[in-house]
Amino acid sequence: MLDSGSPEYYYDFAETPVRGGLMNQLLIKTCVLRMLFHSESVIESSRSIRNGLKFVPDELKKTDLVATLLKLKNANIDDELRQSKTNAKIVLDDKKPFPFPLTVLTSDYLGIKNDVWNQ
């Protein structure tokens, strides 16, 4: 399974993310953010944008929490986000059909309409 987005979207509409502010950096570097994740309300809040992980088994929720804490400040993820427009251009410049059948599953973002994404 691949989690991806349209290269057209990332090239035409995605904005380059700004680096984390001083407060975010401070919370991460001092491990305050990790400490906050011992609170069930903080954990639930972090899951709220993903439908609260309603249909995810508890064991996978634990894995998700570990992954969240590991990626709080990850240079690779930051770099991928900064490079998203450049990477999308590379894909668009060298489009080729897949030599195999591909099924694409899509969904909305928890009921939030986004006309640009739905083009």
Backbone as CSV, one residue per row, in Angstrom:
resi,resn,N_x,N_y,N_z,CA_x,CA_y,CA_z,C_x,C_y,C_z
1,MET,0.843,-1.170,0.000,0.000,0.000,0.000,0.891,1.236,0.000
2,LEU,0.537,2.186,-0.811,1.283,3.438,-0.880,0.405,4.567,-0.369
3,ASP,0.993,5.431,0.403,0.303,6.635,0.841,0.939,7.771,0.062
4,SER,0.195,8.327,-0.847,0.806,9.348,-1.696,-0.221,10.385,-2.095
5,GLY,0.241,11.331,-2.852,-0.628,12.372,-3.362,-0.323,12.620,-4.824
6,SER,-1.134,13.386,-5.445,-0.988,13.706,-6.854,0.222,14.622,-7.073
7,PRO,1.119,14.260,-7.999,2.249,15.156,-8.267,1.781,16.508,-8.813
8,GLU,0.654,16.503,-9.533,0.116,17.779,-10.030,-0.248,18.697,-8.863
9,TYR,-0.858,18.115,-7.840,-1.231,18.909,-6.671,0.019,19.477,-5.990
10,TYR,0.985,18.622,-5.739,2.184,19.075,-5.036,2.976,20.093,-5.842
11,TYR,2.943,19.972,-7.157,3.676,20.939,-7.980,2.947,22.275,-8.064
12,ASP,1.623,22.220,-8.244,0.869,23.455,-8.470,0.398,24.164,-7.204
13,PHE,0.099,23.411,-6.138,-0.596,24.024,-5.007,0.095,23.905,-3.654
14,ALA,0.925,22.905,-3.484,1.517,22.700,-2.151,2.471,23.830,-1.815
15,GLU,2.386,24.280,-0.597,3.276,25.344,-0.136,4.462,24.727,0.596
16,THR,5.615,25.349,0.452,6.788,24.872,1.170,6.557,25.121,2.657
17,PRO,6.667,24.086,3.468,6.408,24.266,4.899,7.482,25.127,5.552
18,VAL,7.048,25.876,6.531,8.012,26.679,7.286,8.622,25.796,8.365
19,ARG,9.807,26.128,8.749,10.465,25.367,9.812,9.727,25.603,11.123
20,GLY,9.835,24.635,12.010,9.166,24.748,13.305,9.632,25.994,14.038
21,GLY,8.708,26.639,14.699,9.038,27.848,15.435,9.885,27.550,16.663
22,LEU,10.357,28.584,17.282,11.211,28.456,18.459,10.517,27.655,19.564
23,MET,9.230,27.912,19.773,8.512,27.204,20.836,8.437,25.710,20.530
24,ASN,8.115,25.355,19.274,8.073,23.929,18.905,9.429,23.273,19.108
25,GLN,10.473,23.941,18.668,11.821,23.387,18.817,12.164,23.186,20.287
26,LEU,11.797,24.167,21.107,12.076,24.085,22.538,11.323,22.914,23.179
27,LEU,10.036,22.768,22.824,9.238,21.671,23.365,9.800,20.303,22.957
28,ILE,10.306,20.212,21.744,10.866,18.947,21.268,12.224,18.676,21.911
29,LYS,13.108,19.661,21.879,14.485,19.465,22.369,14.543,19.199,23.872
30,THR,13.607,19.773,24.616,13.616,19.575,26.068,12.771,18.362,26.492
31,CYS,12.224,17.657,25.524,11.387,16.464,25.745,10.062,16.767,26.443
32,VAL,9.687,18.029,26.509,8.395,18.385,27.112,7.268,17.773,26.287
33,LEU,7.412,17.798,24.967,6.378,17.238,24.112,6.204,15.739,24.359
34,ARG,7.313,15.032,24.534,7.230,13.597,24.848,6.515,13.376,26.182
35,MET,6.796,14.252,27.149,6.143,14.135,28.443,4.632,14.363,28.302
36,LEU,4.245,15.340,27.473,2.827,15.623,27.271,2.092,14.422,26.672
37,PHE,2.814,13.613,25.880,2.195,12.446,25.263,1.907,11.327,26.257
38,HIS,2.212,11.527,27.528,1.780,10.589,28.563,0.338,10.875,28.976
39,SER,-0.194,12.002,28.514,-1.572,12.381,28.811,-2.498,11.819,27.730
40,GLU,-3.527,11.128,28.157,-4.476,10.535,27.211,-5.151,11.608,26.359
41,SER,-5.404,12.791,26.924,-6.066,13.849,26.154,-5.164,14.371,25.033
42,VAL,-3.860,14.431,25.261,-2.924,14.878,24.210,-2.860,13.820,23.107
43,ILE,-2.828,12.553,23.508,-2.796,11.473,22.526,-4.060,11.511,21.664
44,GLU,-5.217,11.634,22.313,-6.475,11.676,21.567,-6.538,12.899,20.657
45,SER,-6.030,14.011,21.123,-6.008,15.222,20.301,-5.148,15.021,19.055
46,SER,-4.011,14.347,19.220,-3.123,14.114,18.066,-3.768,13.160,17.061
47,ARG,-4.678,12.321,17.522,-5.356,11.379,16.642,-6.628,11.954,16.022
48,SER,-7.083,13.083,16.507,-8.378,13.622,16.080,-8.421,13.944,14.587
49,ILE,-7.305,14.379,14.009,-7.327,14.703,12.585,-7.338,13.449,11.719
50,ARG,-7.199,12.293,12.355,-7.233,11.012,11.632,-8.397,10.165,12.133
51,ASN,-9.517,10.834,12.353,-10.751,10.182,12.774,-10.590,9.430,14.087
52,GLY,-9.664,9.889,14.919,-9.446,9.270,16.220,-8.927,7.847,16.131
53,LEU,-8.502,7.428,14.949,-8.065,6.044,14.714,-9.122,5.052,15.200
54,LYS,-10.396,5.402,14.972,-11.529,4.608,15.466,-11.453,3.129,15.114
55,PHE,-11.036,2.837,13.907,-11.082,1.456,13.433,-9.716,0.772,13.481
56,VAL,-8.798,1.352,14.213,-7.446,0.797,14.318,-7.342,-0.003,15.614
57,PRO,-6.833,-1.231,15.533,-6.677,-2.036,16.757,-5.715,-1.377,17.745
58,ASP,-5.889,-1.672,19.022,-5.078,-1.052,20.076,-3.584,-1.260,19.862
59,GLU,-3.200,-2.438,19.402,-1.774,-2.718,19.186,-1.184,-1.775,18.134
60,LEU,-1.947,-1.499,17.072,-1.472,-0.569,16.046,-1.493,0.880,16.548
61,LYS,-2.410,1.179,17.458,-2.415,2.516,18.046,-1.132,2.749,18.842
62,LYS,-0.665,1.712,19.530,0.607,1.832,20.262,1.759,2.066,19.291
63,THR,1.752,1.338,18.193,2.787,1.507,17.170,2.726,2.915,16.584
64,ASP,1.517,3.409,16.353,1.341,4.761,15.830,1.910,5.804,16.788
65,LEU,1.685,5.602,18.081,2.205,6.544,19.077,3.735,6.551,19.065
66,VAL,4.330,5.372,19.013,5.796,5.284,18.959,6.313,5.988,17.702
67,ALA,5.668,5.737,16.573,6.093,6.379,15.325,5.955,7.897,15.413
68,THR,4.878,8.360,16.026,4.679,9.804,16.193,5.808,10.415,17.009
69,LEU,6.161,9.774,18.102,7.235,10.297,18.951,8.587,10.237,18.251
70,LEU,8.805,9.218,17.456,10.079,9.098,16.747,10.234,10.128,15.642
71,LYS,9.121,10.553,15.058,9.221,11.483,13.928,8.969,12.941,14.313
72,LEU,8.940,13.247,15.598,8.669,14.633,16.012,9.607,15.619,15.329
73,LYS,10.853,15.302,15.306,11.820,16.168,14.631,12.741,15.266,13.840
74,ASN,12.376,15.034,12.607,13.104,14.123,11.752,13.575,14.880,10.521
75,ALA,14.872,14.985,10.340,15.432,15.755,9.222,14.989,15.194,7.880
76,ASN,14.847,13.873,7.782,14.423,13.277,6.514,13.013,13.725,6.140
77,ILE,12.110,13.702,7.107,10.734,14.118,6.839,10.694,15.603,6.495
78,ASP,11.420,16.417,7.252,11.469,17.856,6.957,11.984,18.097,5.547
79,ASP,13.035,17.362,5.164,13.621,17.542,3.840,12.653,17.089,2.743
80,GLU,11.953,15.974,2.966,10.978,15.513,1.978,9.889,16.561,1.762
81,LEU,9.434,17.181,2.832,8.404,18.219,2.698,8.931,19.432,1.948
82,ARG,10.163,19.817,2.254,10.750,20.966,1.555,10.972,20.667,0.075
83,GLN,11.236,19.409,-0.248,11.538,19.021,-1.624,10.296,18.581,-2.413
84,SER,9.117,18.646,-1.819,7.930,18.078,-2.457,7.648,18.680,-3.835
85,LYS,7.808,19.973,-3.973,7.543,20.606,-5.274,8.578,20.174,-6.307
86,THR,9.842,20.137,-5.919,10.913,19.705,-6.824,10.709,18.250,-7.227
87,ASN,10.389,17.397,-6.258,10.164,15.978,-6.559,8.960,15.785,-7.475
88,ALA,7.900,16.560,-7.249,6.714,16.460,-8.108,7.060,16.838,-9.541
89,LYS,7.896,17.839,-9.720,8.316,18.262,-11.072,9.075,17.143,-11.773
90,ILE,9.934,16.438,-11.057,10.680,15.317,-11.636,9.719,14.234,-12.120
91,VAL,8.719,13.928,-11.306,7.729,12.907,-11.678,6.933,13.372,-12.900
92,LEU,6.497,14.626,-12.896,5.695,15.142,-14.006,6.488,15.194,-15.309
93,ASP,7.766,15.483,-15.227,8.597,15.580,-16.430,8.890,14.224,-17.060
94,ASP,8.695,13.143,-16.318,9.045,11.817,-16.827,7.893,10.830,-16.617
95,LYS,6.682,11.271,-16.953,5.510,10.412,-16.778,5.578,9.207,-17.700
96,LYS,5.289,8.038,-17.139,5.222,6.799,-17.911,4.089,5.956,-17.351
97,PRO,3.394,5.241,-18.216,2.336,4.357,-17.698,2.948,3.158,-16.971
98,PHE,2.225,2.666,-15.984,2.683,1.473,-15.277,2.502,0.253,-16.182
99,PRO,3.439,-0.680,-16.160,3.295,-1.892,-16.984,2.438,-2.966,-16.293
100,PHE,1.703,-2.574,-15.273,0.878,-3.507,-14.518,-0.397,-2.788,-14.096
101,PRO,-1.457,-3.537,-13.802,-2.700,-2.888,-13.359,-2.525,-2.262,-11.976
102,LEU,-3.174,-1.157,-11.761,-3.058,-0.445,-10.491,-4.442,0.012,-10.050
103,THR,-4.785,-0.287,-8.830,-6.044,0.169,-8.257,-5.731,1.302,-7.285
104,VAL,-6.409,2.423,-7.457,-6.190,3.582,-6.611,-7.398,3.755,-5.703
105,LEU,-7.160,3.748,-4.397,-8.215,3.993,-3.417,-8.047,5.407,-2.892
106,THR,-9.116,6.153,-2.865,-9.030,7.520,-2.369,-10.116,7.758,-1.332
107,SER,-9.935,8.799,-0.565,-10.959,9.183,0.397,-10.860,10.676,0.634
108,ASP,-11.906,11.214,1.215,-11.841,12.626,1.572,-11.043,12.754,2.866
109,TYR,-10.867,13.955,3.306,-10.113,14.190,4.534,-11.098,14.412,5.662
110,LEU,-11.669,13.314,6.140,-12.626,13.333,7.249,-13.794,14.271,6.988
111,GLY,-14.288,14.242,5.739,-15.460,15.030,5.390,-15.181,16.475,5.036
112,ILE,-13.936,16.895,5.096,-13.596,18.281,4.765,-13.439,18.397,3.257
113,LYS,-14.185,19.314,2.638,-14.095,19.499,1.196,-12.844,20.302,0.856
114,ASN,-12.170,19.854,-0.202,-11.008,20.572,-0.703,-11.086,20.506,-2.216
115,ASP,-11.618,21.580,-2.819,-11.844,21.580,-4.262,-10.544,21.448,-5.057
116,VAL,-9.459,21.992,-4.563,-8.179,21.899,-5.263,-7.722,20.438,-5.294
117,TRP,-7.791,19.758,-4.170,-7.348,18.345,-4.087,-8.235,17.461,-4.966
118,ASN,-9.526,17.798,-5.067,-10.469,16.954,-5.807,-10.457,17.173,-7.308
119,GLN,-9.605,18.024,-7.821,-9.559,18.274,-9.271,-9.129,17.043,-10.015
